[in-house]
Amino acid sequence: MFALERDEREARAIERRRMLEEERRQRIFNPKARTIGVDVAALDEQVRIKEEAERAAAEREAAYAAEQERVRRQLLQLEAQAAEQRRDVLREQEAYRQRYQTYDSRKEFDLNDPDYLRKDLPARVADDDERLGPASLQKFEGEDLTGEERRKAQQEQMRRWVALQLAQKKQKQREEEEAQRLYELRQQEMTLRGLEMEEAQNRTRRAVQTAVKDYNAALAAEWAERERARKLAETREGLEEIHNNLNSDLLCENPYKAAAASQLPGRVVVTEFKGLLPEERERIRAIQAEQAEERARIEAARAEEERRWELQAEANRRAALRLEAQNQRERRAVNERVSGENAQLAAEARQRQEFINNKLYTNQPTQAYWDQWNTSTR
């Protein structure tokens, strides 16, 4: 008897623990039941702050892109000027070659001279020329030769040629030195211009950042002023509505109406009341017209405000598109780099996995080992 009661108690205890375990499983394994409540207002405020920061960043990026474009155009202009200067130097060098480095002034010109035979020694230069033989028919009696005079004239001509070549060489050296000096001056000027442009770019960037910061502050102040004006207008409209209700002839039952005047103060004769007087209707219509005009002005101001916001949104959208294009280019570059790194990591992972599977871990777990996971809350 006692054993049967003990078994029943143990069975009930086991069933109770089983039910508690099942409830715990449903509570723990249910992601909706585990979710903790969040502060929606705080999240919305964080989203708004993030969007404002993104808009400000987009505006700064747009201003920086415009400044980069201006600097790029200036650099292109400077490169064009440098290219023109290089072309001028090349033209001057070519002109110098055409003027002072002619074909006939080369030291090996005597090997390529087309008039070599004309300049060669004649068949007879003197009476004692060893080249003359008995049958050469070059030496005749009574012939007047001027060989000595010709040699002196040739020596004088050679001295003049050497002096002329020395003068031309010195002139060429002076011109090359002058060209090198001008080139160095141009290089120094270009370096100084590059430094000045970099400093101007830094100043412009700082000015743009300051302008963006002031613009954001102005936008925040303008938004606060609009909110204050809107709340003030809503309060004024509410007070006007309350005042109109309090002074309404229909709601207050004006005792001074001619058709429904009563002897009792603050009352009208219900059986004789036929509606409002024409003057009262006109006054109500005037009030309604004023309200309609006021509403029209409010609607116009609201439409103008929406148009301005739409223009601002369009400008932000264009800036976001430009930023997105730049981000896409950067992402493509990052993806290409990451793909290469992933390929390298994959190869290393395969080698490591082969080492683990073939050398380190030879005892692989079976499916029964994994099936026991996530079956209990303990």
VEXDREN-2710 file (C-alpha; in Angstrom, 1 decimal):
% VEXDREN-2710
k/r/px/py/pz
1/MET/0.0/0.0/0.0
2/PHE/2.8/2.4/1.0
3/ALA/4.8/1.4/-2.1
4/LEU/1.8/2.2/-4.4
5/GLU/1.4/5.6/-2.8
6/ARG/5.1/6.3/-3.2
7/ASP/5.0/5.3/-6.8
8/GLU/2.0/7.6/-7.5
9/ARG/3.8/10.5/-5.8
10/GLU/6.9/9.9/-7.9
11/ALA/4.8/9.6/-11.0
12/ARG/3.0/12.9/-10.2
13/ALA/6.3/14.6/-9.5
14/ILE/7.8/13.3/-12.7
15/GLU/4.7/14.6/-14.7
16/ARG/4.9/18.0/-12.9
17/ARG/8.6/18.3/-13.8
18/ARG/7.8/17.2/-17.4
19/MET/5.1/19.9/-17.7
20/LEU/7.4/22.6/-16.2
21/GLU/10.1/21.5/-18.7
22/GLU/7.7/21.8/-21.6
23/GLU/6.6/25.3/-20.5
24/ARG/10.2/26.3/-20.1
25/ARG/11.0/25.0/-23.6
26/GLN/8.1/27.0/-25.1
27/ARG/9.2/30.1/-23.3
28/ILE/12.9/29.9/-24.0
29/PHE/12.7/28.6/-27.6
30/ASN/10.1/31.2/-28.6
31/PRO/11.9/34.3/-29.9
32/LYS/8.8/36.5/-29.5
33/ALA/8.5/35.7/-25.8
34/ARG/12.2/36.5/-25.3
35/THR/12.0/39.9/-27.0
36/ILE/12.5/42.8/-24.6
37/GLY/10.5/46.0/-25.1
38/VAL/12.3/49.0/-26.7
39/ASP/11.9/52.7/-26.4
40/VAL/10.4/53.6/-29.7
41/ALA/10.6/57.4/-29.1
42/ALA/14.3/57.1/-28.4
43/LEU/14.9/55.0/-31.5
44/ASP/13.0/57.5/-33.6
45/GLU/15.1/60.3/-32.2
46/GLN/18.3/58.3/-32.9
47/VAL/17.0/57.8/-36.5
48/ARG/16.3/61.5/-36.9
49/ILE/19.7/62.5/-35.6
50/LYS/21.4/59.9/-37.9
51/GLU/19.4/61.2/-40.9
52/GLU/20.4/64.8/-40.1
53/ALA/24.0/63.7/-39.7
54/GLU/23.8/61.9/-43.1
55/ARG/22.3/65.0/-44.8
56/ALA/25.0/67.2/-43.3
57/ALA/27.7/64.7/-44.4
58/ALA/26.1/64.6/-47.9
59/GLU/26.2/68.4/-48.1
60/ARG/29.9/68.5/-46.9
61/GLU/30.8/65.8/-49.5
62/ALA/29.0/67.8/-52.2
63/ALA/30.9/70.9/-51.3
64/TYR/34.2/69.0/-51.1
65/ALA/33.5/67.4/-54.5
66/ALA/32.9/70.9/-56.0
67/GLU/36.2/72.1/-54.5
68/GLN/37.9/69.0/-55.8
69/GLU/36.5/69.7/-59.3
70/ARG/37.8/73.3/-59.2
71/VAL/41.3/72.2/-58.0
72/ARG/41.3/69.5/-60.7
73/ARG/40.6/72.1/-63.4
74/GLN/43.4/74.3/-62.1
75/LEU/45.8/71.3/-62.1
76/LEU/44.8/70.5/-65.7
77/GLN/45.5/74.2/-66.6
78/LEU/48.9/74.0/-64.9
79/GLU/49.7/70.8/-66.7
80/ALA/48.7/72.3/-70.0
81/GLN/51.0/75.3/-69.2
82/ALA/53.8/72.9/-68.3
83/ALA/53.3/70.9/-71.5
84/GLU/53.4/74.2/-73.5
85/GLN/56.6/75.2/-71.8
86/ARG/58.1/71.8/-72.6
87/ARG/57.1/72.2/-76.2
88/ASP/58.7/75.7/-76.2
89/VAL/61.9/74.2/-74.9
90/LEU/61.9/71.5/-77.5
91/ARG/61.2/74.0/-80.2
92/GLU/64.1/76.1/-79.0
93/GLN/66.3/73.0/-79.0
94/GLU/65.3/72.1/-82.5
95/ALA/65.9/75.6/-83.7
96/TYR/69.3/75.6/-82.1
97/ARG/70.1/72.3/-83.8
98/GLN/68.9/73.6/-87.1
99/ARG/71.0/76.7/-86.7
100/TYR/74.3/75.6/-85.0
101/GLN/74.4/71.8/-85.4
102/THR/74.2/71.4/-89.2
103/TYR/75.0/68.3/-91.1
104/ASP/78.3/69.6/-92.4
105/SER/79.6/70.6/-88.9
106/ARG/79.9/67.0/-87.7
107/LYS/83.3/65.6/-87.1
108/GLU/82.7/62.6/-89.3
109/PHE/81.3/64.7/-92.1
110/ASP/84.5/64.1/-94.2
111/LEU/83.5/60.4/-94.5
112/ASN/80.0/61.3/-95.8
113/ASP/80.9/64.4/-97.8
114/PRO/79.3/64.1/-101.3
115/ASP/82.0/66.6/-102.6
116/TYR/84.8/64.5/-101.2
117/LEU/86.3/64.0/-104.7
118/ARG/86.1/67.7/-105.5
119/LYS/88.0/68.5/-102.3
120/ASP/90.6/65.8/-102.7
121/LEU/94.1/66.6/-103.8
122/PRO/94.5/67.1/-107.6
123/ALA/96.5/64.7/-109.6
124/ARG/99.5/67.1/-109.3
125/VAL/100.2/69.4/-106.5
126/ALA/103.9/70.2/-107.1
127/ASP/106.8/69.4/-109.4
128/ASP/108.3/67.1/-106.9
129/ASP/105.0/65.1/-106.3
130/GLU/106.0/61.5/-105.7
131/ARG/102.8/60.4/-107.3
132/LEU/103.9/61.6/-110.7
133/GLY/105.5/59.0/-112.8
134/PRO/107.1/59.1/-116.2
135/ALA/103.8/58.2/-117.9
136/SER/101.5/60.3/-115.8
137/LEU/101.5/63.3/-118.2
138/GLN/101.1/65.7/-115.3
139/LYS/104.4/67.6/-115.3
140/PHE/105.2/69.9/-118.2
141/GLU/108.1/72.2/-118.7
142/GLY/107.5/75.9/-118.2
143/GLU/104.4/75.4/-115.9
144/ASP/103.9/77.9/-113.1
145/LEU/102.7/76.2/-109.9
146/THR/101.3/78.1/-106.9
147/GLY/101.4/75.2/-104.4
148/GLU/103.0/77.1/-101.6
149/GLU/100.5/79.9/-101.8
150/ARG/97.6/77.4/-101.8
151/ARG/99.0/75.7/-98.7
152/LYS/99.2/79.0/-96.8
153/ALA/95.7/79.9/-97.9
154/GLN/94.4/76.6/-96.7
155/GLN/96.2/76.9/-93.4
156/GLU/94.7/80.3/-92.8
157/GLN/91.2/79.0/-93.8
158/MET/91.7/76.1/-91.3
159/ARG/92.6/78.6/-88.5
160/ARG/89.5/80.6/-89.3
161/TRP/87.3/77.4/-89.2
162/VAL/88.7/76.4/-85.9
163/ALA/88.1/79.8/-84.4
164/LEU/84.6/79.8/-85.7
165/GLN/83.9/76.3/-84.2
166/LEU/85.3/77.4/-80.8
167/ALA/83.0/80.5/-80.9
168/GLN/80.0/78.4/-81.9
169/LYS/80.8/75.9/-79.1
170/LYS/81.0/78.6/-76.5
171/GLN/77.7/80.1/-77.7
172/LYS/76.0/76.8/-77.6
173/GLN/77.3/76.2/-74.0
174/ARG/76.0/79.6/-72.9
175/GLU/72.5/78.9/-74.5
176/GLU/72.3/75.5/-72.9
177/GLU/73.1/77.0/-69.5
178/GLU/70.5/79.7/-70.0
179/ALA/67.9/77.1/-71.0
180/GLN/68.7/75.1/-67.9
181/ARG/68.4/78.1/-65.7
182/LEU/65.0/79.0/-67.2
183/TYR/63.9/75.4/-66.8
184/GLU/64.9/75.4/-63.1
185/LEU/63.1/78.8/-62.6
186/ARG/59.9/77.3/-64.2
187/GLN/60.1/74.3/-61.9
188/GLN/60.5/76.4/-58.8
189/GLU/57.5/78.5/-60.0
190/MET/55.3/75.4/-60.5
191/THR/56.3/74.1/-57.1
192/LEU/55.4/77.4/-55.4
193/ARG/52.1/77.4/-57.3
194/GLY/51.3/73.9/-56.2
195/LEU/51.9/74.8/-52.6
196/GLU/49.8/77.9/-52.9
197/MET/47.0/75.9/-54.4
198/GLU/47.2/73.3/-51.7
199/GLU/47.0/76.0/-49.0
200/ALA/44.0/77.6/-50.9
201/GLN/42.3/74.2/-51.0
202/ASN/42.8/73.8/-47.2
203/ARG/41.4/77.2/-46.6
204/THR/38.4/76.6/-48.9
205/ARG/37.7/73.2/-47.2
206/ARG/37.8/74.9/-43.7
207/ALA/35.5/77.6/-45.0
208/VAL/33.1/75.1/-46.5
209/GLN/33.0/73.2/-43.2
210/THR/32.3/76.4/-41.3
211/ALA/29.6/77.4/-43.8
212/VAL/27.9/73.9/-43.5
213/LYS/28.0/74.2/-39.7
214/ASP/26.4/77.7/-39.8
215/TYR/23.8/76.5/-42.3
216/ASN/22.8/73.5/-40.1
217/ALA/22.5/75.8/-37.1
218/ALA/20.4/78.2/-39.2
219/LEU/18.2/75.4/-40.3
220/ALA/17.7/74.2/-36.7
221/ALA/16.8/77.7/-35.6
222/GLU/14.4/78.1/-38.5
223/TRP/12.7/74.8/-37.7
224/ALA/12.3/75.8/-34.0
225/GLU/10.9/79.1/-35.1
226/ARG/8.4/77.4/-37.4
227/GLU/7.3/75.0/-34.6
228/ARG/6.8/77.9/-32.2
229/ALA/4.8/79.8/-34.8
230/ARG/2.7/76.7/-35.6
231/LYS/1.9/76.1/-31.9
232/LEU/1.1/79.8/-31.4
233/ALA/-1.2/79.7/-34.5
234/GLU/-2.9/76.5/-33.2
235/THR/-3.4/78.1/-29.7
236/ARG/-4.8/81.3/-31.3
237/GLU/-7.2/79.3/-33.5
238/GLY/-8.3/77.3/-30.4
239/LEU/-8.9/80.5/-28.4
240/GLU/-10.8/82.1/-31.3
241/GLU/-13.0/79.0/-31.6
242/ILE/-13.7/79.0/-27.9
243/HIS/-14.5/82.8/-28.1
244/ASN/-16.8/82.3/-31.0
245/ASN/-18.6/79.5/-29.2
246/LEU/-19.0/81.5/-26.1
247/ASN/-20.3/84.5/-28.1
248/SER/-22.5/82.5/-30.5
249/ASP/-26.0/83.8/-30.7
250/LEU/-27.3/80.3/-31.4
251/LEU/-25.5/78.6/-28.4
252/CYS/-26.1/81.5/-26.0
253/GLU/-29.7/82.1/-27.0
254/ASN/-29.5/85.9/-27.3
255/PRO/-32.4/87.4/-25.4
256/TYR/-32.4/90.5/-27.6
257/LYS/-33.7/88.8/-30.7
258/ALA/-36.8/90.6/-31.9
259/ALA/-38.7/87.4/-32.9
260/ALA/-37.7/85.3/-29.9
261/ALA/-37.2/87.8/-27.1
262/SER/-38.3/86.5/-23.7
263/GLN/-39.2/88.3/-20.5
264/LEU/-36.9/86.1/-18.7
265/PRO/-33.2/87.0/-18.9
266/GLY/-31.0/84.7/-20.9
267/ARG/-33.9/82.9/-22.5
268/VAL/-35.8/82.9/-25.8
269/VAL/-39.3/81.8/-26.7
270/VAL/-38.8/78.5/-28.2
271/THR/-42.1/78.4/-30.0
272/GLU/-41.4/81.7/-31.7
273/PHE/-37.7/81.3/-32.5
274/LYS/-37.3/81.0/-36.3
275/GLY/-33.6/81.3/-36.7
276/LEU/-30.9/84.0/-36.8
277/LEU/-31.5/87.5/-38.0
278/PRO/-30.0/88.7/-41.3
279/GLU/-27.5/90.9/-39.5
280/GLU/-26.3/87.9/-37.4
281/ARG/-26.1/85.7/-40.6
282/GLU/-24.0/88.4/-42.2
283/ARG/-21.7/88.6/-39.2
284/ILE/-21.3/84.9/-39.2
285/ARG/-20.6/84.9/-42.9
286/ALA/-18.0/87.6/-42.4
287/ILE/-16.4/85.5/-39.7
288/GLN/-16.4/82.5/-41.9
289/ALA/-14.9/84.4/-44.8
290/GLU/-12.2/85.7/-42.5
291/GLN/-11.6/82.1/-41.3
292/ALA/-11.5/80.9/-44.9
293/GLU/-9.0/83.6/-45.8
294/GLU/-6.9/82.7/-42.7
295/ARG/-7.1/79.0/-43.7
296/ALA/-6.1/79.9/-47.3
297/ARG/-3.1/81.9/-46.0
298/ILE/-2.2/79.0/-43.8
299/GLU/-2.5/76.5/-46.6
300/ALA/-0.5/78.8/-49.0
301/ALA/2.2/79.1/-46.3
302/ARG/2.1/75.3/-45.8
303/ALA/2.3/74.7/-49.5
304/GLU/5.3/77.1/-49.8
305/GLU/7.0/75.3/-46.9
306/GLU/6.3/71.9/-48.5
307/ARG/7.8/73.2/-51.8
308/ARG/10.9/74.4/-50.0
309/TRP/11.2/71.1/-48.3
310/GLU/10.7/69.3/-51.6
311/LEU/13.5/71.4/-53.2
312/GLN/15.7/70.7/-50.2
313/ALA/14.9/67.0/-50.5
314/GLU/15.7/67.0/-54.2
315/ALA/19.0/68.6/-53.5
316/ASN/19.7/66.1/-50.8
317/ARG/18.6/63.3/-53.1
318/ARG/21.1/64.4/-55.8
319/ALA/23.9/64.7/-53.3
320/ALA/23.0/61.2/-52.0
321/LEU/23.1/59.9/-55.5
322/ARG/26.5/61.3/-56.0
323/LEU/27.6/60.0/-52.7
324/GLU/26.1/56.6/-53.5
325/ALA/28.0/56.5/-56.8
326/GLN/31.2/57.2/-55.0
327/ASN/30.4/54.6/-52.4
328/GLN/29.7/52.1/-55.1
329/ARG/33.1/52.7/-56.6
330/GLU/34.7/52.4/-53.2
331/ARG/32.6/49.2/-52.5
332/ARG/33.7/47.7/-55.8
333/ALA/37.3/48.4/-55.0
334/VAL/36.8/47.0/-51.5
335/ASN/35.0/44.0/-52.9
336/GLU/37.8/43.3/-55.3
337/ARG/40.3/43.5/-52.5
338/VAL/38.1/41.4/-50.2
339/SER/37.6/38.8/-53.0
340/GLY/41.4/38.4/-53.3
341/GLU/41.8/38.2/-49.6
342/ASN/38.9/35.7/-49.3
343/ALA/40.4/33.6/-52.0
344/GLN/43.7/33.6/-50.1
345/LEU/41.9/32.9/-46.8
346/ALA/39.9/30.1/-48.5
347/ALA/43.1/28.5/-49.7
348/GLU/44.6/28.8/-46.2
349/ALA/41.3/27.4/-44.7
350/ARG/41.3/24.5/-47.0
351/GLN/44.9/23.7/-46.1
352/ARG/44.1/24.1/-42.4
353/GLN/40.9/21.9/-42.7
354/GLU/42.9/19.3/-44.6
355/PHE/45.5/19.3/-41.8
356/ILE/42.7/19.1/-39.1
357/ASN/40.8/16.3/-40.9
358/ASN/43.8/14.3/-42.0
359/LYS/46.3/14.8/-39.2
360/LEU/44.8/16.5/-36.1
361/TYR/41.3/15.3/-35.7
362/THR/40.8/11.8/-36.8
363/ASN/37.9/10.9/-34.5
364/GLN/34.9/12.7/-36.2
365/PRO/31.6/13.0/-34.2
366/THR/28.6/11.0/-35.5
367/GLN/25.1/12.4/-36.2
368/ALA/23.8/11.0/-32.9
369/TYR/26.2/13.4/-31.1
370/TRP/24.7/16.4/-32.8
371/ASP/21.1/15.2/-32.5
372/GLN/21.2/15.5/-28.7
373/TRP/21.7/19.3/-28.9
374/ASN/18.9/21.8/-28.5
375/THR/16.6/19.1/-27.0
376/SER/16.5/20.4/-23.5
377/THR/16.6/23.7/-21.6
378/ARG/19.2/22.5/-19.1
END
